[in-house]
Amino acid sequence: MNARPDTADIELDIEGAADYLNMSQSKIKGLLDRKILLQVWDGGWSRDQSQRFFRFDKSVSKIEHGSVLYQRNGSFELIRGFPKIQRAMLLGPALESHFSTIKTVAVEEKMNGYNVRVADIGGRIAAFTRGGLICPYSTDRAQNLLKHDFFDQHPDLVLYGEMTGPDNPYVPKNVYNIESLDFFVFDIRHKDSGKPYLLHERRKLAEEYGLNQVTFFGEFSLDDAQDEIASIIRKLGKVQHEGVVIKDPQMILDPVKYTCSQSNCADLQHAFKFYNDVGRDYFFSRVVREGFQSVEWNENETELQKRCLQLGESILRPMIESIKQVKDGTRIADDVQIRVKDLSIISTYQEYLRRLSVDAVFSEPESIGDEYIVKIKKLNQSTNDKTESMCKGELW
């Protein structure tokens, strides 16, 4: 996706932004010129013409990639981006090295969906993607799923969470027993500073307001953590869940993630369906994870053979099926769906995807109770074109 759903007209109060961000005006101008700081298309979300959103396309001066600068009548707020979470390849050594200065670690589920930050902006809820875009569908869902009482009492806080479920246009999943799409909080942070709530305080606050949260598996001593987490991972893998995030309960040390083999293979199975659209680093990293996990778990020949077969099938079968489809004259597509109450969201979301250069075909809305389901075929042009040309004799 080369294009980005940002507006072309840059209307930033450079002097005010520089003062607020503690940067020089020349630096702000440079960020705008180099398109590192971009005005965000809000899809008609804003009812106030004085409101503007700008996103950081790269990390700058300790401001994370995807952070959003909100401007209204000369005042500013900053919605900090998602802190990068590194991955444990060998669980035991990673725990010992990364968490050596603390006695216990807390373990929560890493759900399979897409990251969204939800915040109160001028009295209305907005949902921001990892890259700092305002997704109209995610915003509509968040406004329906979340009561505003949390933000009435805590307008300075941002909910960081996972949107997951079958009515998901990015990562549709049926493994969580969710009817449509839901939002699960995994972090709460302050605007501007990005300072996080302590883990147990965050869980208590979210529970107080009835917010869904990712599953908490427990807090374990470093001596017990490796075995406990390995056991959790095996159980999650059996039900096709993704993995865990290991955290310092005081939220001082950065968290670490660790995933199930089944999740790696599910990712590969989806990616190799569109083998020419997905980056090779995406494929490679997941194969490497399998090798490290197999070694750490000291798998016997039977277990290793099972892992190899599962991995190989995840790679080859979807690619073979894609080649056959294109060879038979069928365009391969990613089939997803969304669910809305307001039909106007459909056209706004179509425009959002168009600005992302996503080639998508929308079905007619299907009425389900007081909502509408719309099926979407997202065409992966590169894989279709490449496969078609090779079927006609083009060399690799």
N, C-alpha and C positions, 0 to 999 in steps of 0.2 A: 504494500500500500504506500505509494509514493506521495500522493497529495494528502494534505492535512486540513481538517475542517476549521480553519482559522479565518478570520475576516482580513480583508486586505488593508483596511484603513486603520492606521495606528493612531490612537488618540489617547496617549498616556501623558499624564502630568509628570514630566521628567523631573522637575525640581522637587515635587512632593514625594515621588517614588524614591529618588536618591536619598532624601532626608530620612524617609521611613525605613529603607533598607540599609542605611548607613553605608552608602556607596557614593562615589562621585557621579556627577551628572554626565561626565564624558563616558564613564563605564556603562551607565544605563543606555546612553545613545549607541554605544558600541554593541551592546546586546541586541538592541532593536535592529541595527544595521546588519548584523550577522545572523539575524533571525533565530537567535537563541531565546529571546523574549518575544512571544507572539500573542497578538490579540486573539481571543477565543470566540468563535461563533457560538452563541448561546441558544440557537434554535427558537428564538422568540420567548425564551424563559423570562427574560427581564421585562418588567413592565415600567421600569424607570430608565429614561433615556440617559440619565447621568451615570448609570452603572456600567462598568467595564471590567472584563476579566482578561488577564494576561497569564500565560503559562510559560514555565521554564522548560525549554526543550532539552536542555542539558543541565547538569549540576553546576552551580556557580557559587563560589564563596560560601560553602557550607549550606547553601540552599539546594535541596534535593531536586533532581529531575522530576518533572511532573508537578512541582509546587505551583500554586495558583495565587496570583496577586489580584486582589479585588479592590477596585477603585470606585468611590462614590462621593461626588461633591467635595473632592479634596481630601477625603479620609481614605485610609487603606487598611486591609486585613490580608494576612498571608495564610493560606491553607497549605501546610507543609506536605511534601510528597511522601511516598511510602519509603521508609528506611529499607535499604537493601539487606536481604537476609541471605547469608552465605549457607552453603550446604555441607553437611558432614558426609564424607565418602566412607571413611572407616569410623564407626560410631564411637568405639571405646577411646581411641587416641584423640579424637576430636573433643570429646567430653573432658578428658583429662587436660588437654592443652588449653581449650577455650575457657573453661569454667573453673580453672585451678584456684582462683581466689575466693570462691564461694563454697558453701557447704552443701547446698541443695539446689536442684533445678526443678522448675515446673514444666509440665508437659501438657500441651493442648493440641487438638486436632488441626491439621492443615487440610481444609476442605477444598474440593475441586470445583472451582467456579471462576469468577473474575472479581478482582479487587475494585472496591468502590469506596470513596470517601464521601460521607454525607455531612453537610453542614447547614446551619441557618445563615442565610444571606439576606439581610434586610427584611427579616420576618418570614421568609419563604425557604423551603427545603430545596437544596440543589445537590446533585450527585455527580462527582468527578471521577473520571477514569484514572488509571495508573499514569497515563501520559498528561493528565491535566485538562482533558476535554470534558465538556458538559454533555453527557449522553442523555438525550431526551427520553429514551425508554427507561433507563435506570432511574432518572429523576422522577418520572411518573410512577414507577413501582415503589420507590422510596417514599414518595408522598402518600401512597396508599397503604404501605406497610407500617410506617412509623407514625406514632402519635407525636404531635408537636409539643407535648408537655415537657419532654426532655429538654428541648431547645429553649422553651420558655424559661426554664430554671437555669439552663447552662448554655447561653448563646455563644459563649467563648470556647466551647468544646467541639471537637470533630470526631465523628464515629468512623472508625476504619473497619471495614468488614468485607465479607465474601457474599456475593450474589450467586446463588446456586439453585438448581432445579431444572425441570424439563423445558420450561418456557424461557429459555436462556439463548439469546442469539449469538453467543460467543463460545460457551462451553456447556452445552446441554447435558445434564446428568440425571439419571433416574435412580441413582443408588441411595439417595438420602430419604426416601419416603416422603417427598415433598410434592404436593399436587401441582403447583405452578412455578413460582419463583419466590425465594425468601432471602432475607438478609441476616447474616450471622456476624456479630461483632467480635473482632479479635484484638482490638486496640482502641483506646480513647486518648486523644492528645489535645493539648491546648493549641488554639490558633496562635499564629505569630511565632512562638518559641518552639512548637512541636514537642514540648515536654510531655512525656507519657504519664498516665496514671500508673501507680504500682499495680501489679497483676491482680492481687486479691482485692484491692480497693476498686479496681476497674470492674471486676466481676460482681462485686457487691452493688456498685452503682448501676450497672446494666440490669441486674436482677430487680433492683428497686423500681425501675421504670418498665419492667416487663419486656426488655429487649432480648431477642434470641442471641445466644452466644455459641461460639465453637465449643465443642466438648472439652472439659477439663479432666485429664486422666489422673492427676495427682502431682504431689511434690515429693521428690525422691532424693535421698542422699547420693553423692557422687559415687560412692561404693556400689550402690544398688542400681544406679540409673541405667547402665548399659543393658543389663539383663531385663529390667522392667520395660525399657523402651523397645527392645527387640521383640519381647512378647506382645506388646501393643501393636507393633508393626505387622507381625504375623497375623494377628486377629483382624486388623484393618484390611490387610491384603485379601483375606478370604471373602470379604464383602465388597471388594472393589473400591475401597476408599483410598485416599491419596497418601496420607502420612501424618507426620507430627511436626510441631514447632517446639523447640526446647528453649526455655526462657529463664533468665535470672529473675526471680520473684520481685526484686527491687528495681528491675528495668534499668540497671546501670550497664551491664554487659549486653552486647548485641545478641539477639536470638539466633538460633541455628535451626535449619530444617533438615528432615530426613524422611525419605519417601519409600513406599512399598514397591516391590518389583512389579506387581500387577499394574500399578499406576504408570510406571515407566513404559510398560508394554502397551497400555491403552493409549498413551500419548503417541507412541510410535505407530500404532495401528491407524490412528486418525491421520497422522502426518504423512505417512507413506501413501495414503490414498491420493494426496496432492504433493507428490514427491518433488515436483519442480517449482513449487510455490514456497515451500518451507526451507529455511536456512539449514545448511549442513551442520552447523554447530549444534542445532537443536537435536538432530539425529545422534550425533557423535556423543554428546554429553550423557544421553540416556543409556547408550550402550556401555559406556565406561562405568556408570553407576552400577550396572548389573555385575560387572567383573569384580568390583570392590566388595559389593555385598556378598557375593558368592564366597570370596576368600575369607571375609570376616566371619561368616556363618559356618565356615569349615564344612562345606557341603560334600557329601559322599557322591559316588559316581551316579547313583540313581537320581539324586536331587539335582546334580549338575546337568544331567541329560534333560531333565524336565525343564530346567531354566533355559537351556539352549533351544529346546524345541519351542517353548513359549515365545522366546525372543525372536527366533527365526520366522515363526508364523506371523508375529506381529508386523514384521518388516515386509515379508514377501506377499502374503495373501492379499492385503488391501491394494498393493501396487499391481499385482496381476489382475485383480478384478477391475481396476481402473483402466488398464490397458485394453482388456477385453471390451469394456463398455465403449471406449472411444473408437476402437476398431469396428464395433458394430454400429457406429454412428450416433451414439448417445453421449451427450455432454455431461461430464461428471460435475456434481455440485455438492456443497455442504448444506444439508437439509436441517433447518432450525425453525423455531417458531417463537412468536411473542404473544402476550396476552394483555389486552388493554381494555379500559372502560371507556375512554374518550377516543373516538375514531380519528380525531385530529392528530393524535400522537403518531399514527401510522405514516402520514405524509411527512411529518417532521423527521421521523426516523429514516424514512427513505432519503430525504435530503442529506441527513447526517452521513449515511453510508455513501451517497454519491460524492460527498466532499472528501471522503476517505478513499475514493476510487475503488469502491467495492461494487462489483457488478452483481446486482441482486434482483431477483424476480419475486414479487409479492403476490400471494394468492388473494382472492376476495375474502373479506372478513367473514368468519363463521361465528354465529351467535352462540354463546355458552352462558346461560343464565343472564346476568347483567353485564357480562363482559364479551369480548370478541377475541377469537384466536386467528392469527394470521400466519400462514406458513410461508417461509422464505427459502428460496434457493439461491445460495451464494455461489456464483460460478468462479472457479479458480482458473483464470484464463491461461496462465503460463503452462500449467500441467496439461490442460486440454490441447493447447496449440502444439506443445512439444511432442506429446504422444501422437497426435494426428500426423504431424510431419514425419516422425520416425516410422510410423506405420506405412507411410508413402515412400520410404526409402532414404530419408535424410540420415546422415551419419552423425554419431555422437561426438 
